[in-house]
């Protein structure tokens, strides 16, 4: 067999595909659409690494956090910048106050010139939000005039909300962590976090699980219209072609459909690429320019898809006898063998077994073994499902007419029924395993918050020098606020911090009114001017030596590295001893408790303050009302909304990526099932019309089609459940995590798969009813 003969036969098959009349074109288009959907998702997947890389690079390029202790002096190339990030409803907004200190101050990426004081440059998405009716509340928080927009180079996504506002006098805030003087943007000295082997495992499994259903669907799409094609091939045998030549011609037809599918896939990808710039999925958005498939991976897709089309067709025709007078497909087909189908999942388990128990302590997981093992287990689903469907439907008993029609059809073409649901079975099996893995390890990346949400729901950190009492009054006057208490802090030491570099006795000072101090200690009586000393706090070892009446101490309210002015303070007579209780953040305050009347004026003016706010959750936009008040009281206020649990950002980003990928894969599965269902109905159009002509009720035929979907999908989901639980158990053992089954998530994944199948069956009913008309018997 020469390459020339192969090329001739393949090209002849491609020619037949495009010149075979309406039937040929319909089959090619169905194959092309199916393959195109899969190719588009594969191209999107190959573009994801580049998109993530570009997002990271642009985020690093605009970074304005310094990891160096050396602060530059004011110069012609310096600027001062303050982090004033905020949240509006459930959307994060990146905000910066900027003040250039010289003509050569570096510009942030995407910004052509620094905004003047009172102006701001905004991202296109933020400008759109501010100009809409939904942005009325946010406009009160950002009282700046829009002077321009941030270019693409300065944003990590098309829907990102960000702005730079011009300000002055920022240098006075540099003793806090939110404000810094810099000479450039970017973080070249930032040391990346160590790689977590469990998170790497999660990423690997996510990619394999999301891509496997796509590959399964593409292999099924190239077999659309198989029965009609085989009857056409019988005619070729009649005019003299041998069986091998006939199979090569059939492979050529599939090759033509797959090549056209590559074109469709590229078009679908380009359309989706442009549409990606206007959507946001789970809080993540990208610019179309980010989605550039890696050339090597795109070339691999372009080669692998046509090659798979040829290979799948040749393998599918091995069990079909094509003779000049017809196709022998249904004359007592040989039973499918089970042994080699079990080899695949067993081999997958064997590849994963060496890594069981490694957890975090024994280095990274072998990426090739992980990928190979998971792939073999999921491929095992596609191999086992046809055998299971054949074995079960062969034993199904009698029933209604619709049931008998469905069962007989499944008995005649169980392989076709299995191929239809293979993609969804693989997707559900992988999703179940991932849900088990996420549920098992999330305890390592999710910690219960120590904050007491029954005492407060929002914490507002005010800058040093902000008047406390007026600020608290403003918060109490805010709509939706039921309570607000403020606590300020200072340090006290036996000697000045400038006198010696050695260790010295020191303690903390908590400042507030009587109601606020009762948040941190049990006070018997309290009035303005009182001073208390706290006993019984484990970490507080120096206070007993400092809490002596008449002792001269140094009190300092500065929390930063800038030089501060200390105030001499004499411990008063009549100290009252109290015992600490945990504050709303779950911490105990030791040292001294001072009512505001006992605080030196110089310290009171500089003390930083924490305000704990309680909300009436029934008031609409209560949190945003508090954020607006905080921005009005202090432009550098840091507002933190408390939650019950704190989740690792890296773990959350992987989970977000899974959700985005799952949405795309589920959309593909739904579309692929619908295309496959329509293709099968088209092949049975004459049979359906004949049954209606003989008096079969349309309701009976509709129910039979529904049963033909329900039976294989039920078997597929049961197999998915078994494989998914097995894979999830192995993955949990690999991470040295206690094996547990998150049944709500498992049943949710299974239910989603069933819902997709039922939705496809319902959507196929209108075309089915049209195919039952007598016109379906017309032929040429």
SEKOLLUM-385227 format. One record per residue: residue in three letters; x, y, z of N, C-alpha, C in turn. Coordinates in steps of 0.1 Angstrom, whole numbers, plus 5000, padded with zeros to 4 digits. Example, Ala and Ser with C-alpha at 12.3 -4.5 7.8 and 13.67 -1.06 7.14 Angstrom:
BEGIN
ALA513249435078512349555078513249675078/SER512849785071513749895071512950005079/
***
This chain:
BEGIN
UNK500849885000500050005000500950125000/UNK500850214990501650324988500950454993/UNK501750554996501250685001500350744990/UNK500750714977499950774966498550714966/UNK498350584968497050524969496250584980/UNK496850594992496150655003495650795000/UNK496550874994496151014991495051014981/UNK495150924970494050924960492750884966/UNK492750784975491450734981490950834990/UNK491750894998491351005007490751125000/UNK491351164989490851274982489551244975/UNK489451114970488151074964487051074974/UNK487351034987486351044997485951185000/UNK486951275000486651415003485751474992/UNK486051434979485251474968483851424969/UNK483651304973482251244974481551324985/UNK482251364996481551445007481051575002/UNK481751644993481251774989480451764976/UNK480451654969479651644957478551544958/UNK478151504970477151394971475751444973/UNK475551564968474151624969473851674983/UNK472551694985472151754998472451665010/UNK472351535008472651445019474151455023/UNK474951455013476351465016476751595023/UNK476151705017476451835023475951845038/UNK474751785040474251795053475151725063/UNK475551605059476451525068477751595071/UNK478351655060479651725062479451845071/UNK478351915069478052035078477851995092/UNK477151895094476951845108478251805115/UNK479051735107480351695112481251815115/UNK481151915105482052035106481552115118/UNK480252135121479852205132480252145145/UNK480052005146480451935158481951945161/UNK482751915150484151925152484552075155/UNK483952175148484252315150484052355164/UNK482952315170482652345184483852295193/UNK484252175191485352115199486652185196/UNK486952215184488152285180488252415186/UNK487052495186487052625192487352625207/UNK486852525214487152515228488552465230/UNK489152385222490552345223491452465221/UNK491152545211491952665208491852765220/UNK490652775226490452855237491352805249/UNK491352675250492152615261493652645259/UNK494052625246495552655244495852805246/UNK494852885245495053035247495053075262/UNK494552985270494453025284495753045291/UNK496752965289498052995296498653125292/UNK498553165279499053295275498253405281/UNK496953385282496053495287496453515302/UNK496653405310496953415324498353485325/UNK499253445316500553505317500553655314/UNK499753695304499653845301499053915313/UNK497953855318497353925330498353945341/UNK499153835344500053845355501153955351/UNK501653955339502654055335502154195337/UNK500954215332500354355333500154395348/UNK499754295356499554325370500854365377/UNK501854285373503254315379503754445374/UNK503454485361504054605355503454725362/UNK502254725367501654835373501754835389/UNK502354735394502454715408503054835415/UNK502554885426503055005433503254975448/UNK503554845451503954805464505454785464/UNK506054845475507554825476507854725486/UNK508754635483509254535493510554565499/UNK510954685497512254735502512054825513/UNK512954825524512854915535513455045532/UNK514155065521514855185518513855275510/UNK513455385516512555475509513255585503/UNK513055615490513755725483513355855489/UNK514255955488513956095491513256165480/UNK512556265483511756345473512756395462/UNK512356375450513256405439512456435426/UNK513056475415512356505403511656385397/UNK512156265401511556145395510756055404/UNK510356115416509556045425508056085425/UNK507255995430505856015431505355945444/UNK504255995449503655935461502355875457/UNK502055755461500855685457500255615469/UNK498855625470498155565481497155465475/UNK497055345482496155245478494755275484/UNK493755295476492455315481491455225475/UNK491855095473490954995468489554995475/UNK488554965468487254965474486354855468/UNK485154845473484254745467482954805465/UNK482254785454480954835451480054715448/UNK479054695456478254575456479154455457/UNK479254375447480154255448481354275439/UNK481654395434482754415424483854485431/UNK485054435429486254495434486654615425/UNK487054725431487554845423488954875428/UNK489854885418491254915421491355065420/UNK491655125432491755275432493155325437/UNK493655435432494955485436494855645436/UNK495355705447495555845447497055865444/UNK497355955434498655975430499056125430/UNK500356145433500856285434502356285429/UNK502556325417503956335412504656445419/UNK505956415422506756515430507756585421/UNK507756555408508756615399508356585385/UNK508956655376508556645361508956515355/UNK509856435362510256305356509656185363/UNK508556215370507856105377507356005367/UNK507555875370507155765360505655765360/UNK505055735348503655725346503255585348/UNK502055555353501555425354501255375340/UNK501355235338500955185325499555225321/UNK499455255308498055285303497655425306/UNK498455515312498055645315499055745308/UNK498455835301499255935293499856045301/UNK499156085312499556205320498856185333/UNK499556235344498956235357497756325358/UNK496656275364495456365365495756475375/UNK495056585372495256705381494456675394/UNK494756755404494056735417492556755415/UNK491756655419490356655418489856585405/UNK490756545396490456475384490856325386/UNK490356245377490756105377490656045363/UNK491555945360491455865348490955735352/UNK490055675344489255555348489355455337/UNK489055325341488955225331487655235323/UNK487555195311486355205303485155145310/UNK485355035317484254965324483755055336/UNK484655115343484255195354483555325349/UNK484055385338483355495332481955465328/UNK481755345322480355305319479555285331/UNK480055235342479355205354478955345360/UNK479855435361479655565367478555645359/UNK478555625346477555705338476255635337/UNK476055515343474855445343474055475355/UNK472755435355471955455367472355375379/UNK472955265376473455175388474655235395/UNK475255335389476455395395476255515404/UNK474955545407474655675414475355665428/UNK475255555435475755545448477355555448/UNK477955495438479355495436479855635433/UNK479155715426479555845422479755935435/UNK479055905445479155985457480555945464/UNK480955825462482255785468483455835460/UNK483255855447484355905438484056035433/UNK484256145441483856275437484956345429/UNK485356285418486356335409485756355395/UNK486356445388485956465374486756365365/UNK486056295356486656205347487456285336/UNK488756265336489556345327490156255316/UNK489956125316490456035306490255895310/UNK490755805301490555665304491955595304/UNK491955485311493155405312493255315300/UNK494455305294494555215282494655075286/UNK494654985276494654845278495954795285/UNK497054865283498254825289498254835304/UNK497354915310497254935324496154865331/UNK495554765324494454695329494654545327/UNK494154465336494254315334493054255328/UNK492054325326490854275320489954385314/UNK489154345304488254445298487154505307/UNK486754425317485754465326486254505340/UNK487554525341488154565353487754705357/UNK487454735370487054865375488354925381/UNK488855025376490055085382490155235379/UNK490855305387491055455385492255505392/UNK492855615387493855695393493355835395/UNK493355885408492856015411494056105415/UNK494056225410495056325415494856375429/UNK495856395436495756435450496956515454/UNK496956575466498156645471498256625486/UNK499456645491499656625505499756475510/UNK499956385500500056245504501256205512/UNK502256285511503556245518503356235533/UNK502356315539502056315553501556175558/UNK501056095548500455965552501455845551/UNK502755885548503655775545504055685557/UNK503555725569503955635581502955515581/UNK502055505572501155395571501555305560/UNK500855185559501255085549500555115535/UNK499555205535498855225523499455335514/UNK500455405518501055515511502555495510/UNK503155525498504555505497505055605486/UNK506355635487507055715477507855625469/UNK507655625455508355535446509055615435/UNK509855545428510455605416510055535403/UNK509355415404508955345393507855245397/UNK507155195386506055095389506654965386/UNK506054855392506554725390507154675403/UNK507354545404507854485417509054395413/UNK510154445409511254355404511854275416/UNK511754325428512454265440511454165447/UNK510254145441509354065448509653915446/UNK509753845456510053695456508753615454/UNK508653545444507453465442507153365453/UNK505953335455505553235465506053095461/UNK506353015471506752875468505652795461/UNK505952705452504952625445504352525455/UNK503052515455502352425463501952305455/UNK502552185458502252065450500852025449/UNK500052055460498652015459497852105449/UNK498252235449497552335440497952295426/UNK499252255424499652215410498852095406/UNK498651995415497851885412496451925408/UNK495852015415494552065412494452125398/UNK495452205394495552265381495652155370/UNK496452055372496651945362495351875360/UNK494651835371493451755370492351845364/UNK492251975367491252055361491452055346/UNK492652075341492852085327492451945320/UNK492951835326492551705320491051685320/UNK490451715331488951685332488251775322/UNK488651895320487951985311488151955296/UNK489351905293489651875279489151735274/UNK489051645284488651505279487251505273/UNK486251565278484951565271485051625257/UNK485851725255486051785242486551685232/UNK487651615236488251515228487251395225/UNK486451355235485451255232484451295222/UNK483951425224482951475215483451485200/UNK484751525199485251535185485351395178/UNK485751295186485751165180484351115176/UNK483351155184481951115181481451195169/UNK481851325168481351405157481751355143/UNK482951305142483451255129482651135124/UNK481851075133481050955129479550985126/UNK479251115126477851155123477451095109/UNK476251055108475750995096476350865091/UNK476750785101477550665097476650565090/UNK475450555093474650445086474350485072/UNK473950605069473750645055475050635047/UNK476150675053477450665047477850525043/UNK477550435052477850295049477050235037/UNK475850285036475050235025475550295011/UNK476050415012476650475000477950394996/UNK478650355007479950275004479650144997/UNK478450085000478049954993478049974978/UNK477550094974477550124960478950124953/UNK479950174961481350174956481850034955/UNK481449944964481849804963481249744950/UNK480049794947479349734935480049774922/UNK480749894922481449934910482849894910/UNK483349814919484649754918485649784928/UNK485349874938486349894949486449784959/UNK487649754964487749654974487449714988/UNK487449624998486949665011487949775017/UNK489249755015490249845021490049985014/UNK489949985001489750104994488550174998/UNK487450105001486150165005486350225019/UNK487150165028487350225041488150345040/UNK489150345031489950475029489050585024/UNK488150555015487250655009486350715020/UNK485950615029485050665040485950755050/UNK487150715052488050805060488250935053/UNK488250945040488451065033487251155035/UNK485951095036484851175039484951235053/UNK485351155062485551205076486551315076/UNK487651295069488751395068488251525063/UNK487351525052486851645047485951715057/UNK485151645064484351705075485251765086/UNK486251695090487151745101487951865096/UNK488351875083489151985078488152115078/UNK486952085073485952195073485652235088/UNK485752135097485552165111486652255117/UNK487852235112488952325116488652465112/UNK488152485100487852615096486752675104/UNK485652595106484552645115485052675129/UNK485952585134486452605147487252735149/UNK488052765138488852895138487853005138/UNK486752995130485753105130485053125143/UNK484653005149483953015162484853075172/UNK486153035172487153085181487253235180/UNK487453285167487553435165486353505170/UNK485153445167483953515172483853515187/UNK484253405193484253395208485353485214/UNK486453495207487553585211487153725212/UNK486453775202485953915202484853925213/UNK483953825214482953835224483453835238/UNK484653775240485253765254485553895259/UNK485853995251486154125255484954205262/UNK483754155260482654225266481854145277/UNK482454035281481853955291482753935303/UNK482153905314482953875327482353745332/UNK483153645335482753515340483353495354/UNK482553485364482953465378484053565382/UNK483853695378484653805382485953815374/UNK486153735363487353735355486953785341/UNK487753875336487553925322488953935315/UNK488953935302490153945294489954035283/UNK491054085277490954155264491154045253/UNK490454075241490653975230492153945227/UNK492954055228494354035225495053935234/UNK494453905245495153805254494953665249/UNK493953645242493553505238494253465225/UNK495553445226496353395214496853255217/UNK496353165209496753025212498253005210/UNK498852925218500252895217500452825204/UNK501352875195501552825182501752675181/UNK502552625190502852475190501552395193/UNK500752445203499552375207498452385196/UNK498452505190497452525179497752425167/UNK499052415164499552325153499152185157/UNK499352145170499052015174497551985172/UNK496652085175495252065173494952045158/UNK495552125150495352125135495751995129/UNK496751925135497151795130496451685136/UNK496151695149495551585157494151555153/UNK493351665150491951645147491751575134/UNK492351615123492151535111492651385112/UNK493851375119494351245121493451155129/UNK492851215139491851135147490651105139/UNK490151195130489051165122489251035113/UNK490451035107490750915098490850795107/UNK491550795118491850685126490450625132/UNK489650715137488350675143487450605132/UNK487450665120486650605110487150465106/UNK488450445105488950315101488650215112/UNK488850255125488550165136487050135136/UNK486150235133484750205134484250115123/UNK484950105112484550025101485149885102/UNK485949855112486449725113485349625115/UNK484249665123483249565126482049575116/UNK482249635104481249655095481649585082/UNK480749495077481049425064480349495053/UNK481049565044480449635033480549555021/UNK479449505016479349425004478649494993/UNK478849454980478149524969476649534970/UNK476049434977474549434978474049494992/UNK474949545000474449605012475449605023/UNK475049655035475949655047475449555057/UNK476349475061476049375071476449435085/UNK475549495092475849555105475049495116/UNK473849465112472849425123472649275123/UNK473349195115473049045115473948985126/UNK473348975138473948915150475348965152/UNK475549095156476849145158477549075169/UNK478849065169479648995179479549075192/UNK479549005203479449065216480749145219/UNK480549255225481749335229482549265240/UNK483849265239484649205249484949305261/UNK484949255273485149335284486549355289/UNK487449245287488749245293489549365290/UNK489649405277490449515273489949645277/UNK488649655279487949775284488349805299/UNK488549695306488949705320490449745322/UNK491249715311492649735312492949885314/UNK492149975307492350115307492250175321/UNK491050155328491050215341492050155351/UNK492250025350493249965358494650015356/UNK495050045343496250105340496350245346/UNK495250315345495250455351495450455366/UNK494750365373495050345387496450305390/UNK497050225382498450185384499350305383/UNK499050395374499950515372499850605384/UNK498650615390498450705401498850645414/UNK498950515415499250445428500550485434/UNK501650505426502950535433502950665440/UNK501950755437501950885444500950895455/UNK500350785459499450785470500150805483/UNK499650905491500250935504501351035504/UNK501751085492502851185491502451315498/UNK501251355496500751475503501651595499/UNK502051675509502851795506504251775509/UNK504651675516505951665522507051605513/UNK506651535502507551455495507851505481/UNK507751645479508051705466506751705457/UNK507051745445505951765435505451625430/UNK504151625426503651505420504151505405/UNK504351375401504851365387503751395377/UNK503951505369502851555361502451455350/UNK503451385345503051285334502251175339/UNK502651125351501851015357500451065361/UNK500351185366499051235370498151245358/UNK498651315348497851335335497551205329/UNK498551115327498250985321497250905329/UNK497350905342496450825350495050875349/UNK494851005350493551055349492951035336/UNK493751055325493251035311492750895309/UNK493550795314493250655312491950625320/UNK491750675332490550645339489350705332/UNK489450825327488350885320488050825306/UNK489150785300488950705287488250575290/UNK488550515301487850395305486350405305/UNK485850525308484450555308483950535294/UNK484650585284484150575270484250435265/UNK485250355271485350215267484350125273/UNK484050155286483150065293481650095290/UNK481350215287479950245285479250175274/UNK479850155262479250075251478949935256/UNK479849875263479649735268478449725278/UNK478449825287477349825297476049855290/UNK475949945281474649975274474249845267/UNK475149785260474749655252474249555262/UNK475049535273474649425282473249455289/UNK472949575292471749605299470549605289/UNK470649665278469449675269469149535263/UNK470149445263469849305258468949235267/UNK468849285280468049215290466749285294/UNK466549395287465349475290464049405286/UNK463049405294461849325291460749405283/UNK459549355283458449415276457949535283/UNK457149605276456549725281455649795271/UNK455449915273454549995263455149995249/UNK454350035240454850035226456050135225/UNK455950245231457050345230458350285237/UNK458150205248459250145254459850035245/UNK459049955238459549855230460249905218/UNK459750015212460450085201461750135205/UNK461850195217463150245222464150135224/UNK463650035231464549925234465049855222/UNK464249835212464649765200465649855192/UNK465449985192466450065186467750065193/UNK467750065206468950065214469649925212/UNK468949815211469549685208470249685195/UNK469649755185470249755171471449845170/UNK471449955178472550045177472950105191/UNK473350005199473750055213475050135212/UNK475850105203477150185202476850335199/UNK475850355190475550495187474950565199/UNK474150495207473550555219474650585229/UNK475650495230476750515240477550635236/UNK477850645223478650755218477950895221/UNK476650895220475951015222476151075236/UNK476250985246476351025260477751015266/UNK478650965257480050955263480651085268/UNK480451195260480951315265480451365278/UNK479151355280478551395293478951305304/UNK479151175301479651085312481051115316/UNK481951145307483251175310483351305318/UNK482551405314482451535321482051515335/UNK480951435337480451425351481351345359/UNK482051235354482951165362484151255366/UNK484651335357485751425361485251525371/UNK484051585369483551685378483351625392/UNK482851505393482751445407484051425414/UNK485051375406486351365412486951495417/UNK486751595408487251735412486551785424/UNK485251765425484551815436484951745449/UNK485251615448485751545460487151605464/UNK487951625454489351675457489251815463/UNK488451905457488252045463487752035477/UNK486651955479486051955492487051895502/UNK487851795498488851735507489951835512/UNK490451915502491651995506491252135509/UNK489952175508489652315510489852355525/UNK489852265534490152295548491552345550/UNK492452305541493852355542493952495536/UNK493052545529493052675522491952765527/UNK491052715535489952795540489952785556/UNK490052895562490152905576488952985582/UNK488352935592487253005599487853135604/UNK487053245602487553375606487353385621/UNK488353455628488253475642487353595645/UNK486953675635486053785637484653745642/UNK484153825652482853795657481753875649/UNK481153805640480153875631478853905639/UNK478753855651477553895658477754035665/UNK478954075666479254205672479554315662/UNK479954275650480254375640480354295626/UNK480054375615480154305602481154385593/UNK481554505597482554585589483554645599/UNK484854645595485854705602486454815594/UNK486554945599487055055592488355105599/UNK489455105592490655155597490855295592/UNK490955395602491055535599492555565600/UNK492955665592494355715592494655785605/UNK495955795608496355865620495956015619/UNK495356065630494956205630493556235627/UNK492756135622491356165619490656165632/UNK489856275634489056295647488056175648/UNK488156115660487455985662485956015664/UNK485556105674484156125677483356165666/UNK483756265658482956305646482856195636/UNK483856115634483855995625482755895630/UNK482755865643481755775648480355825646/UNK480255955648478856015647478456005632/UNK479356025623478956005608478555865605/UNK479255765611478855625608477555595614/UNK477255645626475955625633474855685625/UNK475155795618474055865610473955795596/UNK474755695593474655635580473455535580/UNK472755535569471555455567471955305567/UNK471355225576471755085577472655045588/UNK473255145595474155125606473355125619/UNK473555025627472855015640473755045652/UNK475055025649476055045661477455075655/UNK478155155661479555185657480355215670/UNK481455145672482355165683483755185678/UNK484555275684485855305679486955275690/UNK488055215686489155195695490355245688/UNK491155325695492455375690493555305698/UNK494755315692495855245698497155335699/UNK497955305708499255365710500155275717/UNK501455315718502455235725502955315737/UNK503455245747504055305758505255225762/UNK506355295766507655225769508355305780/UNK509255235786509955295798510955395793/UNK511555375782512555475776512155515762/UNK512655625758512355665744512955575734/UNK512255555723512755455713513955505706/UNK514255635707515455695701516655685710/UNK516455645723517555655732518455525731/UNK517955415727518755295727518155205716/UNK519055125710518555025701518354895707/UNK518654875720518454745726517054725731/UNK516754605737515454575741514954665753/UNK513754705753513154785764511754735767/UNK511354775779510054735784509054825777/UNK507954755772506954835765505654765767/UNK504554835763503254785765502354855755/UNK501154815754500154875744499154955752/UNK498555055745497555145751496355135742/UNK495155115747493955115740493155225745/UNK492655315735491955435738490555425733/UNK489555475741488155475736487255535747/UNK486055555744485155595755484755465763/UNK483955485773483555375781482855265774/UNK481955295765481255195757482255115749/UNK483255175743484155115734485155025742/UNK485555075754486454995762485854865767/UNK484554875769483854755773483854645763/UNK484254675751484454575740485654485742/UNK486654535751487854465752488154425767/UNK487354475776487554435790486254445798/UNK486254375809485154385819485354505828/UNK484654605826484854725834483754735845/UNK484154745858483154755869482454885868/UNK483154995868482555135866483455205856/UNK482955305850483755385840483155525838/UNK484055625838483755755834484955815827/UNK484655925820485755985812486856035821/UNK488056005818489256035826489855915833/UNK489155805833489655685840490755615832/UNK491655555840492655475834492655335840/UNK492755225832492655095836493955015832/UNK494354915840495454835836494854685835/UNK495254615825494654485822495654375827/UNK495054285834495754165839495354045832/UNK496253945832495953805828496053785813/UNK496653875805496853845791498253785789/UNK498253665783499453585783500753655777/UNK500553725766501753775759502253905766/UNK501453965775501754095781502554065794/UNK503854075793504754045804505354175810/UNK505354285803506054405808505154505815/UNK503754485814502854585820502954585835/UNK503154475842503254485857504354575861/UNK505454575854506654665858506354815855/UNK505454835845505254975840504055035848/UNK503154955853501855005858502155045873/UNK502955135876503255185889502955335890/UNK502055375899501655515900502855605901/UNK502855715893503855815893505055785884/UNK505055665877506155625869506155705856/UNK507255755851507355835839507555745827/UNK506655745817506755665805506655745793/UNK507055685781506955755768505755695760/UNK504855775756503755735749503855775734/UNK503655685725503855715711502655655703/UNK502055735694500855675687501255635673/UNK502555655669502955625655503155475653/UNK502555425642502655275639503655255628/UNK504155355622505055335610506455345613/UNK507355355602508755365604509255505604/UNK508355605601508855745601509055785615/UNK510055885618510255935631508955995636/UNK508755975649507456025655507856115668/UNK506856195672507056275684506456205696/UNK507256175706506856105717506356205728/UNK505456155737504956235747505256165761/UNK505756245770505956195783504556175790/UNK504356065796503156035803503455975817/UNK502756035827502955985840501755895844/UNK502055775849501055675853500255745864/UNK498955755863498155825874497955745886/UNK497455805896497055735909495755665906/UNK495555565914494255495914493955415902/UNK494955345897494655255886493655145889/UNK492755125880491755015882492254895874/UNK492254785881492654655875491454585869/UNK491554545856490354485849490954355842/UNK490054275838490354155830489954165816/UNK490754125807490454135792489454035787/UNK488754085777487853995769488254015755/UNK487853915747488253925732487454035726/UNK488154115717487554225710486854165698/UNK486154245690485354185678486254105668/UNK487554135668488454055659488953925666/UNK488553895678489053775685490353785692/UNK490853905694492153925701491853985715/UNK492853965724492854025737493754145737/UNK493354255744494254375745494754375759/UNK496154375760496754395773497154535775/UNK497954565785498454695788497454785795/UNK497354905790496555015796495355045787/UNK494255075794493055115788492755265792/UNK492655355783492555495786491255545780/UNK490455615788489355685783489855815776/UNK489155875768489655985759490056105768/UNK489456125779489856235788491156215794/UNK491756095794493056075801494156065791/UNK493856095778494956075767495556215765/UNK496856225765497556355761497056405747/UNK496856535746496356585734497156555722/UNK498556555723499456525712499256385707/UNK498956295716498756155712497456135705/UNK496456205711495056185706494956235692/UNK495756335688495756395674496356295664/UNK497256205668497956125659497455975659/UNK496655935669496355795671495555745659/UNK495855625654495055555644493855485651/UNK492755475644491555425650490955315641/UNK490355215648489555115642488155135646/UNK487255135637485755155639485055025636/UNK484354965645483654845643482154875641/UNK481654835629480254875625479354755625/UNK478154775631477154675630476054725620/UNK475454625612474554665601473154605604/UNK472254675598470854615596470854555582/UNK470954425582471054355569469854375560/UNK468754415565467554435557467654565549/UNK468554655552468654775545469454755532/UNK468854795521469554775508470854865508/UNK471854805502473154865500473754925513/UNK473454855524474054915537475554915537/UNK476154815531477654805531478254925522/UNK477554945511478055055503477855185509/UNK476755205517476555325524477655355534/UNK478155245541479255255550480555295543/UNK480755225531481955265524481955405519/UNK480855455516480755595512481055695523/UNK480555655535480855735547482255735550/UNK482855615550484355605553485155685543/UNK484855685530485555765520485455915523/UNK484255955528484056095531484756135544/UNK484756045554485456075567486956085565/UNK487455985557488955965556489155905542/UNK489855985533490055935519490955815519/UNK491655785529492555665529492055565539/UNK490755575542490155465551490255335545/UNK490555235553490555095548489355015553/UNK488354985544487154915549487254765546/UNK487054685556487054545555485754485558/UNK485154415549483854345552484154205557/UNK483654175568483954045574483153935568/UNK483753815567483053695563483353585573/UNK482553475572482753365581484053295579/UNK484553285566485653205563486653295554/UNK487953265556488953335548489553225539/UNK489453245525489953155516491253195509/UNK492153105507493353135500493153185486/UNK493753295482493553355469493953265458/UNK495053185459495453095449494452985447/UNK494052925459493052825458491752875452/UNK491352995456490053055450490253075435/UNK491453115431491553145416491553015408/UNK492052905414491952775407490452735406/UNK489752745417488352715417487552795407/UNK487952925406487253015397487552965382/UNK488852935380489152875367488352755363/UNK488152665373487352545371485952585367/UNK485352685374483952725371483852785357/UNK484852865353484852925339484952805329/UNK485852715331486052605322484752515322/UNK484152495333483052405334481852465326/UNK481752605327480652665319480852645304/UNK482052665300482352645285482152495281/UNK482552405289482452255286480952215286/UNK480252265296478852235297478052285285/UNK478452405280477852465268478152375256/UNK479352335255479752245244479052115244/UNK478952055256478251925258476751945253/UNK476152045258474752065254474552085239/UNK475452165233475352185218475652055211/UNK476651985216477051855209475951755210/UNK475351745221474251645223473051685214/UNK472851815212471751855204472051825189/UNK473251855185473651825171473551675168/UNK474051595178474051445176472651395176/UNK471751445184470351405184469751435171/UNK469951555166469351595153469851515142/UNK471151475142471651395132471051255132/UNK470851195144470251065145468751075140/UNK468051175143466651195139466651205124/UNK467551275118467551295104467751165097/UNK468651075102468850945096467550855097/UNK466750885107465550795109464350865104/UNK464450965095463251045091462350955083/UNK462750875074461850795066461250685075/UNK461950635084461350535093460250595102/UNK460550715107459550785115458250815107/UNK458450865095457350895086456550765083/UNK457250655080456550535077455750485089/UNK456250495101455550455113454250535115/UNK454350665113453250755114452150715103/UNK452650685091451750655080450950525083/UNK451650435091450950305095450050325107/UNK449950445112449050465123449650485137/UNK450950485138451550505151451350645156/UNK450950655168450750795174452050875175/UNK451950995173453151085174453551085189/UNK452651075198453051075212453850955215/UNK453550845209454250715212455650735206/UNK455850785194457150805189457950905197/UNK457351015202458051105210458551045223/UNK457750965229458150895241459250795238/UNK459250735227460250635224461650705222/UNK461650825216462850905215463350945228/UNK462450985237462851025251463450905258/UNK462850785257463350665263464750635258/UNK464950655245466250635239467350725245/UNK466950835250467850925257468050895272/UNK466950855278466950835292467750715296/UNK467550605289468250475292469750495292/UNK470350535280471850545280472350645290/UNK471650765291472150865300472150815315/UNK471150735318471150685332472250585334/UNK472550495325473650405326474950485326/UNK475050585317476250665317476550735330/UNK475550795336475650865349476050775360/UNK475450655360475850555371477350515369/UNK477750495357479150465355480050585359/UNK479550705355480350825359480450835374/UNK479350805381479450805396480450715401/UNK480550595396481450495401482950535398/UNK483150575385484550615381484950745389/UNK484050845390484350965396484650945411/UNK483850865418484150835432485550765434/UNK485850675424487150605425488250705423/UNK488150785412489250885409489350985421/UNK488251035426488251125437488951065449/UNK488650945452489250875464490750865462/UNK491250825450492650815447493350945449/UNK492751055443493351185444493451235458/UNK492451205466492451245481493551165488/UNK493751045485494850965491496151015486/UNK496251065474497551115469497951245477/UNK496951325481497251445489497251425504/UNK497251295508497251255522496051325530/UNK494951325523493751385529492751275533/UNK492051295544490951195548489951185537/UNK489651065533488651045522487251075527/UNK486551155521485151185524484451225511/UNK483151195511482351215499481351335502/UNK481551435494480651555495479351525486/UNK478451445493477251405485476451515478/UNK476251625485475451735478476151775465/UNK477451785465478151825453478151715442/UNK478351595447478251475438476951465431/UNK475851475439474551465433474151585424/UNK474751705428474551825419475151805406/UNK476451755405477051725393476251625384/UNK475851515391475051415384473751475379/UNK473151555387471851615383472051715371/UNK473151785371473451875360473551795347/UNK474251685348474351595336473051545331/UNK472251505340470851455336470051575331/UNK470151695337469351805332469751845318/UNK471051835314471451865301470851775291/UNK470851645294470351545285468851565283/UNK468151585294466651605293466351735285/UNK467151845287466951965279467151945265/UNK468151865261468451835247467251755241/UNK466751655249465651575244464351665242/UNK464151765250463051855249463251945237/UNK464451995235464752085223464652005210/UNK464851875210464751795198463351765194/UNK462351785203460951755200460351825188/UNK460551955187459952025175460551975162/UNK461851955160462351885147461751745146/UNK461551675157461051535156459651545150/UNK458851635155457451645150457351675136/UNK458251765131458351795117458751675108/UNK459551595114460051475106459051365105/UNK457951375113456951265113455851295102/UNK456051395094455051425083455251325072/UNK454151305064454251215052455251255042/UNK455651385042456651425032457951365034/UNK458151305046459451245049459651115041/UNK458551055035458750935026459150975012/UNK459151095009459651134995461051104993/UNK461451054982462851014979463151044965/UNK464451044961464851064948465550934942/
***
